[in-house]
Amino acid sequence: MEIKLKEVLRRELKGRGESINELSRKTKIPRSTLHNWQQGTLPTAKNLHYIRTLSIHFKITLSELLFNVKEERAAAEVLVSSLFTDGDRKYKITIEKTGRGGA
């Protein structure tokens, strides 16, 4: 599967009327990193962690951001989300309302 970050980044910026400078300021992603991605440079191990930040900012999935593939997902409403630790292990419990039940 081909990485489409360049196209998705350009589309999202245009659709929001944002510039690279504005995006950098809002997300704290270095302007040079965003510029390179917009020019077609692929993420590296050094800057890969910014992909999640960008996904959250644009409110799109990682699949859509990287591959321009929209995932079909049932809308879920998070009712409860809790994090806890047990020694060196971490746990997250989430209860979601995914739709109506019944026959």
Steps between C-alpha positions, in 0.01 A plus 500: 500500500642838399535778757285798399597740781599773253158502331302474823702776667444734206129415487448555872692829503306631201166388642568674829663807348808438714860566411800289597602775745157498669496121516848497652399755763180312593653152512857578612625294203812666355421701188786332316353155570158603369656667196702188420190281529309736275780469243477120507766402754379202703497500880812367668553325831608838638174680415247216476347589838363821344272296274266429791499870594404588143229233491347639818520858375327415172255264678571220255625145548861403452390290200345801336795727579765259375319307226191710419282205600188573698406230744136421550433504871179504689463819696559428866433718799756460779310470826793424732875488446736419782876446525667313781830334580584180680869501579676554168194413289258759366136436413229699327133415529254667265125449486338620179143525384513369143135502405166359598449146618194288467342273247 
